[in-house]
Amino acid sequence: MSGSSFVHLHTHTEYSLLDGASRITALFERAAAEGMPALAMTDHGAMFGALNFYEAGVAAGVKPILGVEAYVAPGSRFDRQPGEDAEKYRHLTLLARNETGYRNLLKLVSDASIDGFYHRPRIDKELLAERAEGLIGLSGCLAGEIARFAVAGQDQRTADAAATYRDIFEPGAFFLEVQDHGIPEQRLLNAKLIELAKQLQLPLVATNDIHYTHQVDAKPHDVLLCIQQQKVQTDTQRLKFDTEEFYL
């Protein structure tokens, strides 16, 4: 046991279908072995694994944190047009801090599927503002709104988006999310997020975008991505992770 106090807050389990290769029991076994006090579940757009995740965490003696990696529509969740920059959605990490937050998460993911489904189950900022009580928001990965604007060099839009999310959540409950999987764009983004955190007086949090439990699982995870896209591994035009750093 390493006695690590680090807590993973951005985790895709087997319930992120054809994208997450981490079995819930294996995740908690690894977290417990590493001495990690807690672990979050943030599957794509849904919370089907919440009960299993909670029970496995309690059994392993590791605090389970329930969350979701939400898909946020660029405009209204009712719009069925691609929106600006032809983007249909952007990622945002949401975590429940208490029972109120958990109930709001359930409402958000339900409405995302019922009202907002367009390629993915989507929420929008209006719905998020209605259901922000008890939630912690993290700015997300490279597919997040703030990250998209920052990497594109649109500094004012980056700051505006961060300020909007800051105002949606309860005071102190929105964090700029920094990650480092050895991807050059992330290094560029992190430097900008650190400056933005100073500018807007926002807190930073470090996460690792977990898609598999052990580094050796990167290859079977790549097979999952191929099945998802109906492509073969030799196809150079398919979605592929650039590094093997997406593990716990």
Secondary structure, DSSP 4 states (H G I P E B T S, - for coil): -------B--B--TTSTTT----HHHHHHHHHHTT-SEEEEEEES--TTHHHHHHHHHHHT-EEEEEEEEEE-SS-TT--S--GGG---EEEEEEE-SHHHHHHHHHHHHHHHHT--SSS-EE-HHHHHHT-TTEEEE--STTBHHHHHHHTT-HHHHHHHHHHHHHHSPTT-EEEEE--SS-HHHHHHHHHHHHHHHHHT--EEE---BSBSSGGGHHHHHHHHHHHHT--TT-TTS---SSS--B-
